[in-house]
């Protein structure tokens, strides 16, 4: 499905509203964020992180926790208010990345080669703060499911929760999620209808041919050079074979290796490379020039390899689909936010080629995925998945307060 660019709105907290978290909650959010940041854990291994979250929820009086059979480190707590209203879900992630941190923050990662470079530490801390605040709120109705999801950065997070029907069994009707956004001023929340993030798919290519001495490339097929030619053309393929204005697509190469890697005088018999294909439509969909992304890639790769006397094998695996916000839900939130004295809405146009497994929820439920600005005083400027990634603490208050407001508003407006 091809989705046109939507209108993006920015919501700014202009004053302290009645639903804002108290100082104790703000302190809990800040301390939890710093602790999780200092003790990162990668996907499916977030044991201490999930233990910390569950302990704090139990302290706040939560007693109903739900397991998702395919996962081991999820924390799913349920708030049943006893008041009429819908069942909604607020979601945050738990996992970190295999990146060595290069910041100067006081709570820098204590785990070598691992850090929270995508803001999941902040997401979890803000959702925890919202859950604790909402536990005794008289302004929330219905049922609120707090989903602390593991493994967003790897396979088996949101897709396993959907596969297990965990949210369906709880009767969830809507799902909300937020993500920190570098470069956007702290205190700004961006919401857009329609497709907001691309789908991400994974591919690998193996190029094979005759090897040779580096002094006699003519005696072989010069597989490394053939591979370089394939890579050079592949990354520009969307711009030459697709209408990228209507069919946004990026083919990126993330890794390259040869079977005689770092041997200077041998031309390898085999080279491999791989990366991602990001698009705002499914890789099985037909493109305007005919065929699919897979057929386009396969044709180019095999023909280029054959011209060098080599063979090439493409493997393409579907990843997360595009993340699509429900237009009606988006409009309802923005209408309410526009009337609320503490919020201000502005219009702007944006879409990103990053991907998120929150997309799996958008295929099953009306969803709203929004961005939280984190930049202030030199912090929050480095991009996601960068070793210099930071977050200004003011953003934590805004994100927590907005989650609280969303829960209270969305459960009492049915």
KAGISUL-V553773 format. One record per backbone hydrogen bond with DSSP energy under -1.0 kcal/mol. NH is the residue of the N-H (numbers start at 0). CO is the residue of the C=O. Records with the same first field share a line. If there is no record, write none. Layout:
# KAGISUL-V553773
NH = CO  CO
This chain:
# KAGISUL-V553773
7 = 347
8 = 190
9 = 345
10 = 188
11 = 343
12 = 186
13 = 341
19 = 16
25 = 21
26 = 22
27 = 23
28 = 24
29 = 25
30 = 26
31 = 27
32 = 28
33 = 29
34 = 30
35 = 31
36 = 32
37 = 33
38 = 34
44 = 41
46 = 44
49 = 45
50 = 46
51 = 47
52 = 48
53 = 49
54 = 50
55 = 51
56 = 52
57 = 53
58 = 54
59 = 55
60 = 57
61 = 56
65 = 75
70 = 67
74 = 147
76 = 145
77 = 63
78 = 143
80 = 141
87 = 142
88 = 173
89 = 144
90 = 175
91 = 146
93 = 148
95 = 40
96 = 114
98 = 96
101 = 386
107 = 104
109 = 37
113 = 110
114 = 96
116 = 114
122 = 118
123 = 119
124 = 120
125 = 121
126 = 122
127 = 123
128 = 124
129 = 125
130 = 126
131 = 127
132 = 128
133 = 129
134 = 130
136 = 133
141 = 82
142 = 85
143 = 78
144 = 87
145 = 76
146 = 89
147 = 74
148 = 91
160 = 156
161 = 157
162 = 158
163 = 159
164 = 161
165 = 160
168 = 164
170 = 167
171 = 166
172 = 86
174 = 365
175 = 88
176 = 367
178 = 369
180 = 371
182 = 379
183 = 180
185 = 374
187 = 184
188 = 10
189 = 370
190 = 8
193 = 324
195 = 322
196 = 322
197 = 353
198 = 278
199 = 319
200 = 276
201 = 316
202 = 274
203 = 314
204 = 272
205 = 312
206 = 270
207 = 310
208 = 268
211 = 266
213 = 264
215 = 212
218 = 215
219 = 216
220 = 209
225 = 221
226 = 222
227 = 223
228 = 224
229 = 225
230 = 226
231 = 227
232 = 228
233 = 229
234 = 230
236 = 233
240 = 236
241 = 237
243 = 241
246 = 242
249 = 277
251 = 275
253 = 273
254 = 273
256 = 271
258 = 269
260 = 257
262 = 259
266 = 211
270 = 206
271 = 256
272 = 204
273 = 254
274 = 202
276 = 200
277 = 249
278 = 198
279 = 247
284 = 281
286 = 290
289 = 286
295 = 291
296 = 292
297 = 293
298 = 294
299 = 295
300 = 296
301 = 297
302 = 298
303 = 299
304 = 300
305 = 301
306 = 302
307 = 304
308 = 305
309 = 304
310 = 207
312 = 205
314 = 203
316 = 201
322 = 196
324 = 193
325 = 366
329 = 325
330 = 326
331 = 327
332 = 328
333 = 329
334 = 330
335 = 331
336 = 332
337 = 333
338 = 334
339 = 335
342 = 339
345 = 9
347 = 7
351 = 195
358 = 355
359 = 356
360 = 357
361 = 357
363 = 360
364 = 360
367 = 174
369 = 176
370 = 189
371 = 178
372 = 187
373 = 180
374 = 183
375 = 378
378 = 375
384 = 116
385 = 382
388 = 385
391 = 373
394 = 391
395 = 392
397 = 393
398 = 394
399 = 395
400 = 396
401 = 397
402 = 398
403 = 399
404 = 400
405 = 401
406 = 402
407 = 403
408 = 404
409 = 405
410 = 406
